[in-house]
């Protein structure tokens, strides 16, 4: 029986969009790092999603997923990051990306920061900044600060879990 009151345990917009980014990350074939991204308009409409992976046409079975070894035999010079894929997957007007926000598991690297800036996205919401002290992430923050892109860590209530059953 309904008491006539709305539910109290629904998720926030930030939790909703970050959950979609996390769900997208589950499509990644990367055995070490799975990252997802969700781009949202300023009126809370999902514009695009993406996850980190091999470029279109590069067979996942032949892709070098290794993190160590000779650079050309690792994933680093080849992998497309979630942010890049989400921006490139968008099929609408570039104008719609202006003033949008992007939700990502991991704070963007400097290359993704440049792509985010050039696309017109104005806010980055992230869960983890585990590489905060790396030169790439220091450069990302410098780029965002200089170009007027705000960023914030999504603070989740301690112990909060969102479980989806299929």
Residue pairs with C-beta under 8 A, 6 or more apart in sequence:
11 19
11 162
13 44
14 103
14 125
14 154
15 154
15 156
15 160
15 162
17 38
17 40
17 46
17 101
17 103
17 125
18 38
18 103
18 125
18 127
18 154
19 162
19 164
20 36
20 38
20 46
20 49
20 103
21 36
21 37
21 38
21 49
21 82
21 103
21 104
21 105
22 36
22 105
22 127
23 36
23 164
24 36
24 37
24 38
24 49
24 50
24 51
24 82
25 34
25 35
25 36
25 51
25 52
25 82
25 105
26 34
26 36
26 51
27 36
27 51
27 53
28 34
28 35
28 36
28 51
28 52
28 53
28 82
29 53
29 54
29 60
29 63
29 65
30 52
30 53
30 65
30 75
30 79
31 65
32 65
32 67
33 52
33 106
34 51
34 52
34 105
35 51
35 52
35 81
35 82
35 104
35 105
35 106
36 49
36 50
36 51
36 82
36 104
36 105
37 49
37 50
37 51
37 82
37 83
37 85
37 86
37 102
37 103
37 104
38 46
38 48
38 49
38 86
38 102
38 103
39 46
39 47
39 48
39 49
39 86
39 87
39 90
39 97
39 100
39 101
39 102
39 103
39 121
40 46
40 47
40 100
40 101
40 102
40 103
41 47
41 96
41 99
41 100
42 99
42 100
42 101
47 90
47 92
47 96
47 97
47 100
48 86
48 87
48 89
48 90
48 91
49 86
49 89
50 82
50 83
50 84
50 85
50 86
50 87
50 88
50 89
51 82
51 85
52 79
52 80
52 81
52 82
52 85
53 60
53 79
53 80
53 85
54 60
54 63
54 78
54 79
54 80
55 78
55 80
58 78
63 75
63 78
64 72
64 73
64 74
64 75
64 78
65 75
66 73
66 74
66 75
67 74
67 75
67 76
68 74
71 77
80 88
81 108
81 109
81 111
81 112
82 104
82 105
83 102
83 104
83 108
83 112
83 115
83 116
84 111
84 112
84 115
86 102
87 97
87 115
87 116
87 119
87 121
90 96
90 97
94 119
94 120
95 120
97 119
97 120
97 121
98 120
98 121
98 122
99 120
99 121
99 122
100 120
100 121
100 122
100 123
101 121
101 122
101 123
101 124
101 125
102 116
102 121
102 123
102 124
102 125
103 125
103 126
103 154
104 124
104 125
104 126
104 127
105 126
105 127
105 128
106 126
106 127
106 128
106 129
106 130
106 131
107 124
107 126
107 128
107 129
107 131
107 132
107 137
107 140
107 151
108 116
108 124
108 126
108 140
109 131
109 136
109 137
109 140
110 136
110 137
110 139
110 140
110 143
111 136
112 140
113 139
113 140
113 143
113 144
113 149
114 143
116 124
116 144
116 149
117 143
117 144
117 147
117 149
121 149
122 148
122 149
122 150
123 149
123 150
123 151
123 152
124 144
124 149
124 150
124 151
124 152
125 151
125 152
125 153
125 154
126 151
126 152
126 153
126 154
127 153
127 154
127 156
129 137
129 153
131 137
141 151
143 149
144 150
144 151
